[in-house]
Amino acid sequence: MYDYLVVGSGLFGSICAYELTKRGKKVLVIDKREHIGGNIYTKNIEGINVHVYGAHIFHTSNKKVWEYINQFAEFNNYINSPIARYKDELYNLPFNMNTFTKLWKDVYTPNEVKKKIEEEKKEYYIEEPKNLEEQAINLVGKTIYEKLIKGYTAKQWGKPCNELPSFIIKRLPVRFTFDNNYFNDRYQGIPIGGYTQIIEKMLEGIEVRLNTDFFYRKEEFEKKASKIIFTGPIDQYFNYIYGPLEYRSVRFEVETLNEDNYQGNAVVNYTDIEIPYTRIIEHKHFEFDTTSTKTIISKEYSSKWNIGEEPYYPINDKKNSELYEKYYQESKKVGNVYFGGRLGQYKYLDMDKIVLEALELIERIVE
């Protein structure tokens, strides 16, 4: 018997296992994948730490969280500054003065940019936006929408923007400074040597079983521990009794190239609808690698999710939020099972929120 069974060895599950073990609890961790780390798993290929499941940049304004994660790895000072490519044009992200002075050749100051955006918003303003397209134009005007939002968002969601609900875009951050730092957080970086080492240190000395699907032997595993921390899909735990929650999935095409620098930046978004992928990640730039003679890129394709595939992004619209609430109420009836993480809580969580919520859960449940 174990005190706790932790289902999933991603960041949430691994922090829980680490903290429980520190408190003298006997813990078993299982994961259906062949590796630990969940979606923050990094794999060294050709001397380059590849973010296998997409780019992960740790950022937070919480000093406690930053100090906590830094005990497991040394972080570099990587600043996320993505580039957007629209046809044969390149723009800085997030939307800032570098972006605007490239979009419009006749603006040079913040006031001139504000005036230009307000003119466009006024020209196309709709009192009650019925879809995402109308909402986005209301917020930033036609030019920014057409070049930097329309195609990218349609690819992400698998539908044209005029068929997507307006609430998806409640606000669009616009900066009137020449600052390409995507995040506003005080602390930001990537662990030198990749993320997998963090999970390895957290799980050191803890029994871990990989290639082990909880649902294949659910009844057996439920008897192995007094309590369970479950980080998988909450609807799957309850056997989809109310129907499956919806997600968007992501497919990755990874290429090793015989050149030392493919795109000059870690992240380049492709906002043109004609390009099938949403972005290209060049992994070596996350760690300022100038020594490798090769480079590795990942093309990301957003796709419809089906049961059995990897869920990535919850679709938190009205229908799914109401459905999740039913599962949440079911979860409250199961006294010895705690649901956490992106899939267990059916919400997109940045890594710093994962750290905080895992620590808070352990404080709450351990006697």
C-alpha positions in Angstrom: 0.0 0.0 0.0 1.0 3.6 -0.7 -0.2 6.7 1.0 -0.6 8.5 -2.4 -0.9 7.4 -6.0 0.0 10.3 -8.4 -1.4 9.8 -11.9 0.8 11.7 -14.3 4.5 12.8 -14.0 4.1 16.3 -15.4 4.9 19.4 -13.5 1.8 19.3 -11.2 2.1 15.6 -10.4 5.8 15.7 -9.9 5.7 18.6 -7.5 3.0 16.8 -5.5 5.0 13.6 -5.4 8.1 15.6 -4.3 6.3 17.5 -1.5 4.5 14.4 -0.2 7.7 12.5 0.0 9.4 15.3 1.9 6.6 15.0 4.4 7.3 11.3 4.9 4.5 9.9 2.7 5.0 6.8 0.5 4.2 7.7 -3.1 3.8 5.8 -6.4 3.8 7.8 -9.6 2.5 6.3 -12.8 2.5 7.8 -16.3 1.1 6.4 -19.6 3.9 7.8 -21.6 7.4 6.3 -22.0 9.0 9.3 -20.3 8.5 11.5 -17.3 7.8 15.3 -17.5 4.4 15.5 -19.2 4.3 18.3 -21.8 7.4 20.0 -20.4 9.6 17.0 -21.4 12.7 18.1 -23.2 14.9 15.6 -25.2 18.5 16.2 -26.1 19.0 15.6 -29.9 22.2 16.6 -31.6 23.2 18.4 -28.4 20.1 20.6 -28.6 17.4 20.5 -25.9 14.2 20.0 -27.9 10.9 21.1 -26.4 9.1 17.9 -27.6 5.5 19.2 -26.9 6.0 22.8 -27.9 7.7 25.8 -26.5 7.7 26.2 -22.7 9.0 29.5 -21.3 8.9 29.8 -17.5 7.7 33.3 -16.4 6.2 34.6 -13.2 6.0 37.7 -11.0 5.8 35.5 -7.9 9.2 35.5 -6.1 8.2 32.4 -4.1 7.4 30.4 -7.2 10.6 31.6 -8.9 12.8 30.6 -6.0 11.0 27.3 -5.7 11.6 26.2 -9.3 15.2 27.5 -9.3 16.2 25.0 -6.6 15.9 22.3 -9.3 17.8 23.9 -12.1 19.7 27.1 -13.1 17.7 29.3 -15.4 19.1 31.4 -18.2 17.8 34.9 -19.0 15.8 34.0 -22.1 13.2 36.7 -23.0 10.3 35.6 -25.2 10.3 37.8 -28.2 8.4 36.1 -31.0 8.3 37.2 -34.6 5.2 37.1 -36.8 5.5 36.4 -40.5 2.7 37.5 -42.8 3.4 36.6 -46.4 6.8 38.2 -47.1 6.6 40.6 -44.1 8.1 40.2 -40.6 6.7 41.9 -37.5 7.6 42.0 -33.8 5.2 40.6 -31.2 3.5 41.4 -28.9 1.8 44.4 -30.7 4.2 47.3 -29.9 5.8 50.3 -31.4 8.2 48.1 -33.5 5.1 46.4 -34.9 3.1 49.6 -35.6 6.0 51.5 -37.3 6.4 48.5 -39.7 2.6 48.2 -40.4 2.2 51.9 -41.1 5.0 54.0 -42.7 3.6 57.3 -41.5 3.6 56.8 -37.7 6.6 57.4 -35.4 5.2 58.2 -31.9 2.7 56.6 -29.5 0.2 59.3 -30.1 0.3 58.9 -33.8 -0.2 55.1 -33.5 -3.1 55.6 -31.1 -4.7 58.0 -33.5 -4.2 55.6 -36.4 -5.8 52.7 -34.5 -8.7 54.8 -33.3 -9.4 55.9 -36.9 -9.6 52.3 -38.0 -11.7 51.2 -35.0 -14.1 54.1 -35.7 -14.4 53.2 -39.4 -15.3 49.6 -38.8 -16.9 49.8 -35.3 -19.8 47.5 -34.6 -21.9 48.2 -31.5 -22.5 44.6 -30.6 -19.9 42.2 -32.1 -21.4 38.9 -33.2 -18.2 37.1 -33.8 -14.4 37.1 -33.2 -13.7 39.0 -36.3 -16.0 41.9 -35.4 -14.7 41.9 -31.8 -11.0 42.0 -32.9 -11.5 44.8 -35.3 -13.4 46.8 -32.6 -10.3 46.4 -30.4 -7.4 47.0 -32.7 -8.7 48.0 -36.2 -8.6 46.3 -39.6 -4.9 46.3 -40.4 -3.7 44.5 -37.3 -6.6 42.1 -37.5 -6.0 41.2 -41.2 -2.3 40.7 -41.0 -1.6 39.4 -37.5 -4.8 37.9 -36.1 -7.2 36.6 -38.8 -5.2 33.7 -40.3 -3.4 32.6 -37.1 -6.6 32.5 -35.0 -8.5 30.6 -37.8 -5.7 28.0 -37.9 -5.7 27.7 -34.1 -9.4 27.1 -33.8 -10.0 25.3 -37.1 -12.7 27.8 -38.1 -12.8 31.2 -39.8 -12.9 34.1 -37.3 -16.4 35.2 -38.5 -17.6 31.8 -37.3 -15.9 32.0 -33.9 -17.7 33.5 -30.8 -16.6 37.1 -29.9 -15.8 36.2 -26.2 -12.7 34.3 -27.3 -10.9 37.7 -27.6 -11.9 39.8 -24.7 -8.9 42.1 -25.0 -5.8 42.4 -27.1 -2.6 43.7 -25.4 -1.3 46.8 -27.2 1.9 48.4 -26.1 3.0 51.9 -27.0 6.6 51.2 -26.3 9.5 49.7 -28.3 9.5 46.6 -26.2 9.4 43.1 -27.7 9.2 41.2 -24.4 6.1 39.1 -24.7 5.5 38.7 -21.0 5.2 41.4 -18.3 6.5 39.2 -15.6 9.5 40.1 -13.5 11.1 36.6 -13.7 11.6 34.8 -16.9 13.9 32.1 -18.4 14.5 28.5 -19.5 16.4 25.9 -17.5 19.9 25.5 -18.7 20.0 21.8 -19.9 16.2 21.5 -20.4 13.2 20.8 -18.3 13.5 17.1 -17.9 16.2 17.4 -15.2 13.8 19.3 -13.0 11.3 16.5 -13.0 14.1 13.9 -12.5 15.2 15.8 -9.4 11.7 16.0 -8.1 11.1 12.3 -8.6 14.5 11.1 -7.3 14.0 8.2 -4.9 10.3 7.9 -5.7 8.8 4.8 -7.4 7.8 5.7 -10.9 6.1 3.4 -13.4 6.1 4.5 -17.1 4.1 3.0 -20.0 1.4 2.5 -17.3 -2.1 3.6 -18.2 -4.3 4.2 -15.1 -7.5 3.3 -17.0 -6.3 -0.1 -18.1 -6.1 -1.2 -14.5 -8.2 1.5 -12.8 -9.7 -0.7 -10.0 -6.4 -2.2 -9.2 -4.6 1.2 -8.9 -7.4 2.7 -6.9 -6.8 0.0 -4.2 -3.0 0.7 -4.1 -3.2 4.0 -2.2 -5.3 5.7 0.4 -5.5 8.9 -1.7 -5.0 9.7 -5.4 -3.8 12.9 -7.1 -5.1 12.7 -10.6 -3.7 14.9 -13.4 -5.4 13.3 -16.4 -8.6 14.4 -18.1 -11.4 14.8 -15.5 -14.1 13.6 -17.9 -12.2 10.4 -18.7 -11.9 9.7 -15.0 -15.7 9.6 -14.8 -15.9 7.6 -18.0 -17.4 10.5 -20.0 -20.8 10.1 -18.2 -21.9 13.6 -19.4 -20.0 13.4 -22.7 -16.4 14.4 -23.6 -15.0 17.9 -23.0 -13.6 19.5 -26.1 -9.9 20.4 -26.7 -7.7 21.6 -29.5 -4.7 19.3 -30.2 -1.3 20.0 -31.7 0.7 18.0 -34.2 4.5 18.5 -34.5 6.7 18.0 -37.5 10.3 17.9 -36.3 13.2 18.3 -38.6 17.0 18.2 -38.1 18.7 20.6 -40.6 22.3 20.7 -41.7 22.6 24.4 -41.0 23.5 26.3 -37.9 20.7 28.9 -37.9 17.4 28.5 -39.7 15.3 31.5 -38.7 17.3 33.5 -36.2 14.7 33.4 -33.4 13.2 30.7 -31.2 9.6 31.4 -32.2 8.2 32.6 -35.5 4.4 32.7 -35.9 2.9 32.3 -39.4 -0.2 34.4 -39.5 -1.0 33.8 -43.2 -3.9 31.4 -43.6 -2.3 29.9 -46.7 0.6 28.4 -44.5 -0.8 25.3 -42.8 1.2 25.4 -39.6 0.8 28.1 -36.9 4.5 28.5 -36.0 8.0 27.2 -36.2 10.1 26.7 -33.1 13.9 26.6 -33.5 15.0 25.0 -30.2 18.7 26.0 -30.0 17.7 29.7 -29.6 16.1 29.0 -26.3 19.5 28.4 -24.8 21.5 30.9 -27.0 23.4 28.0 -28.6 26.0 29.2 -31.1 28.1 26.0 -31.2 25.9 23.4 -32.8 26.6 23.0 -36.6 23.0 21.6 -37.0 19.7 23.0 -35.9 16.3 21.4 -35.0 13.0 23.0 -35.9 9.4 22.0 -35.0 6.4 23.0 -37.2 3.2 23.2 -35.2 -0.2 22.3 -36.7 -3.3 23.0 -34.7 -5.8 20.2 -35.1 -9.2 18.9 -34.0 -9.0 16.7 -30.9 -10.6 13.2 -30.8 -10.7 10.8 -27.9 -7.5 8.8 -27.8 -5.4 11.8 -29.0 -3.4 14.1 -26.9 -5.5 17.0 -25.6 -3.7 20.4 -25.4 -5.9 23.4 -25.1 -9.3 23.3 -23.3 -12.1 25.1 -25.2 -13.5 27.1 -22.4 -16.7 28.2 -24.1 -20.1 28.3 -22.5 -21.0 24.7 -23.5 -17.8 23.2 -22.2 -17.7 25.3 -19.1 -21.1 24.0 -18.2 -20.1 20.5 -18.9 -16.9 20.8 -16.8 -19.0 22.1 -13.9 -20.9 18.8 -13.9 -17.7 16.8 -13.7 -16.4 19.2 -11.0 -19.5 18.4 -8.9 -18.8 14.7 -9.5 -15.2 15.2 -8.3 -16.4 16.6 -5.0 -18.3 13.4 -4.3 -15.0 11.4 -4.5 -13.4 12.1 -1.1 -10.0 10.5 -1.7 -9.2 11.8 -5.2 -7.8 15.2 -5.9 -7.9 16.6 -9.5 -5.2 19.0 -10.6 -3.3 20.4 -13.5 -4.4 21.5 -17.0 -6.5 18.4 -17.7 -7.7 17.7 -14.2 -9.1 21.2 -13.9 -9.9 21.8 -17.5 -8.2 25.1 -17.8 -5.1 26.4 -19.5 -2.5 27.0 -16.8 0.9 28.7 -17.1 3.7 26.8 -15.4 4.0 29.2 -12.5 0.3 28.7 -11.7 0.9 25.0 -11.8 3.6 25.3 -9.2 1.5 27.5 -7.0 -1.6 25.2 -7.2 0.4 22.0 -6.6 2.0 23.5 -3.5 -1.4 24.8 -2.2 -3.0 21.4 -2.8 -0.4 19.6 -0.7 -0.7 22.2 2.1 -4.4 21.6 2.1 -4.6 17.8 2.1 -1.6 16.6 4.1 -2.4 16.2 7.8 
